[in-house]
Amino acid sequence: MLRSFVVQYITSLAGTIVKIQNRGEKMSEEYVPTVVLGVIGADVHAIGNQILEHALEEVNIKAVNIGVMSSQQEFVEAAVETGADAIWVSSLYGHGEMDCRGLRDKCIEAGIGDILLYVGGNLVIGKKDWEETKEKFIKMGYDRAYPPGTRPQEAIDDLCQDLSLKKDKNDVICTTD
Ligand code: B12
């Protein structure tokens, strides 16, 4: 059942085309953003992470997937090595608050303090008020936080918007057909 759900999910993504164009001096060149993604802490939930990777690649965003059970240091190192525009952290097993706290500081220490940080999944144990949970992660330094069941396209649209607003990337335009 899970398999058919995943297949259905990926198929539904295939219909969406996002064009990312670099307008400005290099009119003909495409700007390809890079996203480092992975599942933080001792968390082994792999399926959502795979779906996010495919969703990013589907719209021509470079996905650097560091997989499950990734430490904060591994996220930061991958982002530095690849010159990433964003880090997408997943946490499904309920220990998100503990595992995710301090990542912004580690980014600052590594010289990538202005990188976009998104987090999503089952970020806390059980069902808590989402707005409170979201606020908690925003206060920890994440730019955006997503509840379970978020469609990847929603975060992709946010990423395109955030990148286009960034001072040094103000010529990145994303359009969704
Ligand atoms: C399959 C599964 C497992 C498998 C994982 C197999 C594997 N290697 O992947 C196994 C059996 C190993 C497992 C173990 C455990 N699990 Co489990 N598991 C699940 C289950 C049934 C499905 C998870 C899944 O694949 N979902 C489908 C994918 C597509 O959805 P997703 O992961 O949510 O990801 C999507 C979105 O959330 C979002 N998203 C996720 N991350 C991010 C990040 C960003 C930036 C963005 C934008 C979006 C985004 O996009 C993804 C794609 O659409 C869920 C219940 C459920 N219905 O979700 C429980 C669940 C996640 N597990 C749970 C628990 C508690 C555990 C265990 C702790 C149980 C235990 N006591 O041992 C262990 C933890 C082990 C560990 N160290 O990680 C709880 C978590 C509870 C909580 N957080 O409050 C859940 C919710 C079950 C429940 N209702 O209690 N689990």
Boltz pocket constraint, residues with backbone or C-beta under 6 A from the ligand:
constraints:
  - pocket:
      binder: B
      contacts: [[A, 42], [A, 43], [A, 44], [A, 45], [A, 46], [A, 47], [A, 48], [A, 49], [A, 51], [A, 52], [A, 87], [A, 88], [A, 89], [A, 90], [A, 91], [A, 92], [A, 93], [A, 94], [A, 95], [A, 118], [A, 119], [A, 120], [A, 121], [A, 122], [A, 123], [A, 124], [A, 125], [A, 126], [A, 127], [A, 146], [A, 147], [A, 148], [A, 149], [A, 150], [A, 151], [A, 152], [A, 155]]
      max_distance: 6.0
